[in-house]
Amino acid sequence: MVPVLTDEIHDLDIKQVFSLGRAYKCTVRGIEGRLWLTQEGLKQDTILAPGDCFTIRTKGRVAMESLDGRARFAVSRRASGVASVGEVWRGLWARVFVKRQTFDCR
């Protein structure tokens, strides 16, 4: 079985905080604006610019906040087992209707 990645696209306005639980090994990709990211249990925070990628390395919660007003980012997760029809549909919708972006995540 080939692992399936599911992408979730999120938007944050200024003063909004996005909290992500169970995010171990998820990848966050910056699309628009700068994003501040902090992981539970780590002293060092991360700033993502558009095009930057970051893989979460802790099993604690992750909090994200926009630094410059509006920020858009994607969270990629490995689907566990067989993806549900809803997950497949959301992934297809994001790939077809969301503005195409190219990311170099190394």
N, C-alpha and C positions, 0 to 999 in steps of 0.2 A: 504494500500500500504506500502510495506517495503522500508525504505530509502536505496538508493544504494550509495555506496562509490566508487568514481573513483580515481585511483592512477595515478599520473604523475611522471615519473622518470626523473631526471635532473642530468647533469654532469656539474661541474664547474672546470675550470683550474685556476691556480694562476692568480691574478689580474682581473678575470672576476667577474662581479656583476650580480646577478639575482634579478629582481624586481617583486614583486607579488602584484597585486591590487585585491580588492574585496576578501580578504582572510579570513574574519572574520569566526572563528570556523573551519578553515582548520587545519589539522595536518601535521606537517613537521617531517619526520623520517630520521635520519642520517643513511646512509648505508656504506659509505667509507669516510675516512678523517674527519677532524673537520670543522665545518661550523659555521661562525659567523652570527648571525641573529639580526637585529635591526628593531623595529617597530616604525612607525611614532607616535609621541605624547608621547612616553615612554622614560624615562631617562636610564632605565636599559636594557642592551643588553643581549643576550643569546648565549652560545656556545653549539653546539650539537656535541657529539662524536658518533661514530658508535653505533647504537642500541638505542640512545636517541630519545625521542619523545617530541614534543612541540606543543601545541594547541594555535593558534593565537587568542588573546583576544581583539584586537582593530580593528576598521573598516578602519584605514588608510593603507597606503602602507607599505610593508615589503621588506627590502633589505637583501640579503644574499651574503656572500663572503666566499671563501675557505681560511682557515688559513694555511694549510700545503701543498699546491700544489693542487692536484686533489681532488675533493669532489663529492660524489654522494649522492643524497637524493631523497626522495619521498614526494609528496604533495598529501594528501587525501582530497577530497572534497565531500560533499554531492551533488548528482545530483539533480537538481531542476526539479520536474515533472518526465516525462518519459525520460530516457536517449536516446540519439540519437544512431543510428547504429554505427557511428564512435566512440563514447565514449565507447560503449559496446565492440567493436572490440579492441580498444586500451587497455582497462582494461584486456581483455582476453589475448592479446598478452603479456602484462607485466607479468601476472601471469604464463604463460606457458614458455616464452622464457627468461625472466630475471632470473638471478641466485636467487635461493630461499633463503630468509632471514627470520628469526623469530624475531619478535619485541614484546617486552613486554611494552605496553603503558598504564600506569595506571595513 
